[in-house]
Amino acid sequence: MKSKSLQIAEAILKHNYQLLNENFLDNKEVTLSTFGELLFHYTNLNTFSEILNSDNLWLFDSRYCNDEQEYEDGLEKVKYYLFDPLNNPPKFYKNEIRDDYYERSEYETEVLNDIYSKLIKEYEVLNKNWFAYITSFSKPRFPEIIDPGDTLWPHDNLSMWRGYAKDGQGVCIGFEYTGLSSLIEGIPGLYLVDVIYKENQKEFFLKSFFRVIYDLILNFRGELSGGTEGNLNFELEEKFGTISINEIFEAGALVCLFIPSIFKHEGFIDEREARLVYIPSLSQEFDKRVQYLRERPYVELRDLLEIKQRFMLPITQLTIGPSISPTDKINFLKSRLYSKCTERSIAILKSKIPYRSSI
């Protein structure tokens, strides 16, 4: 059962992603809200066998990602933009954010101080048990901008083969987005979200979040003016009724905890990553389901879903890597794994990239 604060936090995150899309998207970017096709996961053949045979995915502690500073950098941005007293908010936020909901350029010092003292307090309480577990996917681009010579096909991307699929000797699994999204729907602390790379988008996301919290407080105090159409504060009030000041700050702290797991260095932008993210503190669950693989903490998707009966992951496509040896390819075609793919109508493709592995 999701708490009221968690539902408010989820609404804020959804709202911020909508604003981000409206203000920054062009026809060369794809987000989870702008397509309904496949997500791609690069891995080795043995891991694919485990995924298919168990219909399970493994989410690993984000502190063990290929970007070793990822969590720390994301956390520093949250602290800098929201908590650092040297980063003067009234001055910092005077530049207007371009959107349809907010036009405020002035912030009341009393409200700002209230936000700082209470949001930091809630955040520090929750942050003591903060962990995020993730598994990653690559998103497609819009078909109309892909030409036959494009090296960034989502299921046949050389940099992805090199980095995540045993230097081209692995496979790329295509998951149906709508099926995967439906599978995790309603599970506390488990989300399928876009990764944010660009610095100006990260800044915008944090500023937009701050404005929501600020206006929620004004609304609580009966000081918020303006129309109701398209305004998140009034939508939340309509859905939840009166929102207490404690619920506002707890929801805000939950959002602050979540943000570091969706920020990534701009150097990884070509990966066009979407993530399945699980945060135990958002689900209000202790880390009792954590296991370890060579000292790397992880949780299993099946445990998070708490589904006892058999279910099938929505796998619809498999691309064989460019460097799989002829022997391995023949063995795969003769294997039970191949038979299982055909039984489940999984389309099997072959990479068209002429790449020879160095492994």
C-alpha positions as CSV (number, residue, x, y, z in Angstrom):
1,M,0.0,0.0,0.0
2,K,1.5,3.3,-1.1
3,S,1.5,6.1,1.5
4,K,-0.1,9.4,0.7
5,S,3.3,11.1,0.7
6,L,4.7,8.6,-1.8
7,Q,1.7,9.1,-4.2
8,I,2.3,12.9,-4.0
9,A,6.0,12.3,-4.7
10,E,5.1,10.2,-7.7
11,A,2.8,12.9,-9.0
12,I,5.5,15.5,-8.7
13,L,8.0,13.4,-10.6
14,K,5.5,12.7,-13.4
15,H,4.7,16.4,-13.6
16,N,8.4,17.4,-13.8
17,Y,9.0,14.9,-16.6
18,Q,6.0,16.4,-18.5
19,L,7.5,19.9,-18.1
20,L,10.9,18.6,-19.2
21,N,9.4,17.1,-22.3
22,E,7.4,20.2,-23.2
23,N,10.4,22.5,-22.8
24,F,13.3,20.6,-24.2
25,L,12.2,17.8,-26.5
26,D,12.8,18.1,-30.3
27,N,12.1,15.5,-32.9
28,K,15.4,13.8,-32.4
29,E,14.8,12.7,-28.8
30,V,12.6,9.9,-27.6
31,T,11.3,9.5,-24.0
32,L,9.2,6.8,-22.5
33,S,6.2,9.1,-23.0
34,T,6.7,9.5,-26.7
35,F,6.9,5.9,-27.9
36,G,5.3,2.6,-27.1
37,E,7.6,0.1,-28.8
38,L,10.7,-1.7,-27.6
39,L,13.4,-1.2,-24.9
40,F,16.7,-2.9,-25.5
41,H,19.0,-4.6,-23.0
42,Y,22.5,-5.6,-24.1
43,T,24.1,-8.5,-22.3
44,N,26.0,-11.8,-22.7
45,L,24.5,-15.0,-24.0
46,N,24.6,-16.8,-20.6
47,T,22.7,-13.9,-18.9
48,F,20.1,-14.0,-21.6
49,S,19.7,-17.7,-21.0
50,E,19.1,-17.0,-17.3
51,I,16.6,-14.2,-18.1
52,L,14.6,-16.3,-20.5
53,N,14.6,-19.5,-18.4
54,S,13.6,-17.7,-15.2
55,D,11.6,-14.8,-16.6
56,N,13.5,-12.6,-14.2
57,L,15.7,-9.5,-14.2
58,W,18.3,-8.4,-11.7
59,L,18.6,-4.8,-10.5
60,F,22.1,-3.9,-9.2
61,D,23.1,-1.3,-6.6
62,S,23.6,2.0,-8.5
63,R,26.9,2.6,-6.7
64,Y,28.4,-0.2,-8.8
65,C,27.5,1.4,-12.2
66,N,30.0,2.0,-15.0
67,D,29.8,5.7,-14.1
68,E,31.5,5.4,-10.7
69,Q,30.6,8.9,-9.7
70,E,27.0,8.7,-10.8
71,Y,25.3,8.6,-7.4
72,E,27.6,11.1,-5.8
73,D,27.3,13.6,-8.6
74,G,23.5,13.3,-8.6
75,L,23.4,13.8,-4.9
76,E,25.7,16.8,-5.1
77,K,23.4,18.5,-7.6
78,V,20.4,18.0,-5.2
79,K,22.4,19.5,-2.4
80,Y,23.7,22.4,-4.4
81,Y,20.5,23.5,-6.0
82,L,18.2,22.8,-3.0
83,F,20.1,22.7,0.3
84,D,23.3,24.8,0.0
85,P,22.7,28.0,1.9
86,L,25.6,29.7,-0.1
87,N,23.6,29.1,-3.3
88,N,21.1,32.0,-2.6
89,P,17.7,30.8,-3.8
90,P,15.9,34.1,-4.3
91,K,18.8,35.2,-6.5
92,F,19.3,31.8,-8.1
93,Y,15.6,31.3,-9.0
94,K,15.0,34.8,-10.4
95,N,15.4,33.5,-13.9
96,E,12.0,32.5,-15.1
97,I,11.4,28.9,-16.1
98,R,9.6,28.7,-19.4
99,D,6.4,26.7,-18.8
100,D,2.7,27.0,-18.8
101,Y,2.2,26.7,-15.0
102,Y,4.5,29.0,-13.2
103,E,5.5,32.6,-13.8
104,R,6.9,33.3,-10.3
105,S,10.3,35.1,-10.2
106,E,10.2,36.2,-6.5
107,Y,10.3,33.9,-3.5
108,E,9.4,34.9,0.1
109,T,12.3,34.5,2.5
110,E,10.0,33.1,5.2
111,V,8.8,30.3,3.0
112,L,12.3,29.6,1.7
113,N,13.6,29.2,5.3
114,D,10.7,26.9,6.0
115,I,11.5,24.7,3.0
116,Y,15.2,24.5,4.0
117,S,14.8,23.6,7.6
118,K,12.0,21.0,7.2
119,L,13.0,19.5,3.8
120,I,16.5,18.9,4.9
121,K,15.3,17.4,8.2
122,E,13.0,14.9,6.4
123,Y,15.7,14.2,3.8
124,E,18.4,13.3,6.3
125,V,16.1,10.9,8.2
126,L,15.2,9.0,5.0
127,N,18.7,9.2,3.5
128,K,20.2,7.0,6.3
129,N,18.7,3.9,4.6
130,W,19.0,5.2,0.9
131,F,19.8,2.6,-1.7
132,A,18.8,2.5,-5.4
133,Y,18.9,-0.6,-7.5
134,I,18.7,-0.4,-11.3
135,T,18.7,-2.3,-14.6
136,S,19.2,-0.4,-17.8
137,F,17.7,-0.3,-21.3
138,S,18.4,1.6,-24.4
139,K,15.6,3.6,-26.1
140,P,15.0,3.8,-29.9
141,R,15.1,7.0,-31.8
142,F,12.3,8.1,-34.1
143,P,12.3,5.9,-37.2
144,E,12.2,8.9,-39.6
145,I,15.6,10.1,-38.6
146,I,17.3,6.7,-38.9
147,D,18.9,5.9,-42.3
148,P,20.3,2.5,-43.4
149,G,23.9,3.6,-42.7
150,D,23.1,4.8,-39.1
151,T,25.4,3.2,-36.5
152,L,22.9,4.0,-33.7
153,W,20.2,1.5,-34.4
154,P,18.9,0.8,-30.9
155,H,19.3,-3.0,-31.3
156,D,22.6,-2.9,-33.2
157,N,24.7,-0.2,-31.7
158,L,28.5,-0.8,-31.8
159,S,29.3,1.2,-28.7
160,M,26.7,-0.8,-26.8
161,W,28.0,-4.1,-28.1
162,R,31.4,-3.2,-27.0
163,G,30.4,-1.9,-23.6
164,Y,27.7,-4.2,-22.4
165,A,27.6,-7.4,-24.6
166,K,31.0,-9.0,-24.2
167,D,32.6,-6.9,-26.9
168,G,30.0,-8.0,-29.5
169,Q,29.9,-11.6,-28.5
170,G,26.6,-11.2,-26.7
171,V,23.0,-10.4,-27.5
172,C,20.5,-7.5,-27.4
173,I,17.1,-8.3,-25.9
174,G,14.1,-6.4,-27.1
175,F,11.4,-5.9,-24.4
176,E,8.0,-4.6,-25.2
177,Y,7.7,-1.3,-23.3
178,T,3.9,-1.4,-22.6
179,G,4.2,-5.0,-21.3
180,L,7.1,-4.2,-19.0
181,S,5.4,-1.0,-17.8
182,S,2.2,-2.9,-17.0
183,L,4.1,-5.6,-15.1
184,I,5.5,-3.2,-12.6
185,E,2.5,-0.9,-12.3
186,G,1.5,-0.1,-8.7
187,I,4.6,-1.6,-7.1
188,P,5.9,0.9,-4.4
189,G,9.4,2.1,-5.1
190,L,9.7,0.5,-8.5
191,Y,9.7,2.8,-11.6
192,L,10.6,2.8,-15.3
193,V,12.0,6.2,-16.1
194,D,14.1,8.2,-18.5
195,V,17.7,9.1,-17.6
196,I,18.5,12.8,-17.7
197,Y,21.9,13.7,-19.1
198,K,22.1,17.4,-20.0
199,E,23.1,19.9,-17.4
200,N,20.5,22.4,-18.3
201,Q,17.8,19.8,-18.1
202,K,19.0,18.6,-14.7
203,E,18.9,22.2,-13.5
204,F,15.4,22.7,-14.9
205,F,14.2,19.5,-13.3
206,L,15.4,20.7,-9.9
207,K,14.0,24.2,-10.3
208,S,10.6,22.9,-11.3
209,F,10.6,20.6,-8.3
210,F,11.4,23.5,-6.0
211,R,8.6,25.6,-7.5
212,V,6.1,22.7,-6.8
213,I,7.1,22.4,-3.2
214,Y,7.0,26.2,-2.8
215,D,3.5,26.5,-4.2
216,L,2.3,23.5,-2.2
217,I,3.3,25.4,1.0
218,L,1.6,28.6,-0.2
219,N,-1.5,26.5,-1.0
220,F,-1.4,25.0,2.5
221,R,-1.2,28.5,4.0
222,G,-4.1,29.7,1.8
223,E,-1.8,32.1,-0.1
224,L,-1.7,30.6,-3.5
225,S,-3.4,32.6,-6.2
226,G,-4.1,32.0,-9.9
227,G,-6.2,29.6,-12.0
228,T,-6.6,25.9,-11.4
229,E,-6.3,24.6,-14.9
230,G,-3.1,22.6,-15.4
231,N,-1.8,23.4,-11.9
232,L,-0.4,20.5,-10.1
233,N,-1.1,21.9,-6.6
234,F,-4.9,22.0,-7.3
235,E,-4.8,18.6,-9.0
236,L,-3.2,17.1,-5.9
237,E,-5.7,18.8,-3.6
238,E,-8.6,17.5,-5.8
239,K,-7.2,13.9,-5.6
240,F,-6.0,13.8,-1.9
241,G,-8.0,16.5,-0.2
242,T,-6.1,18.6,2.4
243,I,-2.4,17.9,2.3
244,S,-0.6,18.4,5.6
245,I,2.7,20.3,5.9
246,N,4.4,17.1,7.0
247,E,3.2,15.2,3.9
248,I,4.5,18.0,1.7
249,F,8.0,17.8,3.1
250,E,8.0,14.0,3.3
251,A,7.0,13.9,-0.4
252,G,9.7,16.4,-1.2
253,A,12.3,14.4,0.6
254,L,11.3,11.3,-1.3
255,V,11.7,13.1,-4.6
256,C,15.2,14.3,-3.5
257,L,16.1,10.7,-2.8
258,F,14.9,9.6,-6.2
259,I,16.6,12.2,-8.3
260,P,20.3,11.0,-8.1
261,S,19.2,7.7,-9.7
262,I,17.9,9.4,-12.8
263,F,20.9,11.8,-13.4
264,K,23.9,10.6,-15.4
265,H,27.0,12.3,-16.9
266,E,26.4,13.8,-20.4
267,G,29.3,11.7,-21.8
268,F,26.9,8.7,-21.7
269,I,24.1,10.4,-23.7
270,D,24.4,8.2,-26.8
271,E,23.2,5.3,-24.7
272,R,19.7,6.9,-24.6
273,E,19.0,5.1,-21.3
274,A,15.8,4.2,-19.6
275,R,16.0,2.6,-16.2
276,L,14.0,0.2,-14.1
277,V,14.7,1.8,-10.7
278,Y,13.9,0.3,-7.3
279,I,14.4,2.4,-4.1
280,P,13.6,0.5,-0.8
281,S,13.2,3.7,1.2
282,L,10.4,4.8,-1.2
283,S,8.6,1.5,-0.7
284,Q,9.2,1.7,3.0
285,E,10.7,-1.7,3.0
286,F,13.9,-2.7,4.7
287,D,16.6,-4.2,2.4
288,K,15.6,-7.8,3.3
289,R,15.5,-8.9,-0.3
290,V,19.1,-7.9,-1.2
291,Q,21.4,-10.6,-2.4
292,Y,25.1,-10.5,-3.5
293,L,26.9,-11.4,-6.7
294,R,30.7,-11.1,-6.2
295,E,30.1,-8.4,-3.5
296,R,27.7,-6.5,-5.8
297,P,24.3,-6.1,-4.0
298,Y,21.2,-6.8,-6.2
299,V,17.5,-7.5,-6.0
300,E,15.4,-9.7,-8.2
301,L,12.5,-8.3,-10.1
302,R,10.4,-11.4,-9.2
303,D,10.9,-10.7,-5.5
304,L,9.9,-7.1,-5.9
305,L,6.7,-8.1,-7.8
306,E,6.0,-10.8,-5.2
307,I,4.4,-12.9,-7.9
308,K,4.3,-16.6,-7.0
309,Q,2.7,-17.9,-10.1
310,R,4.5,-18.1,-13.4
311,F,4.6,-15.1,-15.7
312,M,6.6,-14.2,-18.8
313,L,8.7,-11.2,-19.4
314,P,7.5,-9.3,-22.6
315,I,10.5,-10.3,-24.7
316,T,9.7,-10.0,-28.4
317,Q,13.1,-9.7,-30.1
318,L,16.7,-10.9,-29.9
319,T,19.7,-9.6,-31.9
320,I,22.8,-11.8,-32.1
321,G,26.0,-9.8,-31.6
322,P,28.4,-9.1,-34.5
323,S,31.3,-11.0,-33.0
324,I,29.7,-14.3,-32.0
325,S,31.8,-17.1,-33.4
326,P,30.4,-19.5,-36.1
327,T,30.7,-22.3,-33.6
328,D,28.8,-20.5,-30.9
329,K,26.2,-19.5,-33.4
330,I,25.7,-23.1,-34.5
331,N,25.5,-24.2,-30.9
332,F,22.9,-21.6,-30.2
333,L,20.7,-22.6,-33.2
334,K,20.8,-26.2,-31.9
335,S,20.2,-25.3,-28.3
336,R,17.1,-25.5,-26.2
337,L,17.4,-21.8,-25.7
338,Y,16.8,-21.2,-29.5
339,S,13.8,-23.6,-29.4
340,K,12.4,-21.6,-26.5
341,C,12.8,-18.4,-28.4
342,T,10.8,-19.8,-31.3
343,E,8.1,-21.2,-29.0
344,R,7.6,-17.7,-27.6
345,S,7.6,-16.1,-31.1
346,I,10.7,-14.1,-30.3
347,A,12.1,-12.6,-33.5
348,I,15.8,-13.4,-33.9
349,L,18.0,-11.0,-35.9
350,K,21.7,-10.8,-36.7
351,S,23.8,-7.8,-36.2
352,K,24.8,-6.2,-39.5
353,I,27.9,-4.5,-38.1
354,P,31.2,-6.1,-39.4
355,Y,33.0,-6.0,-36.1
356,R,35.7,-8.4,-34.9
357,S,36.0,-8.7,-31.1
358,S,39.4,-8.1,-29.4
359,I,38.5,-10.6,-26.7
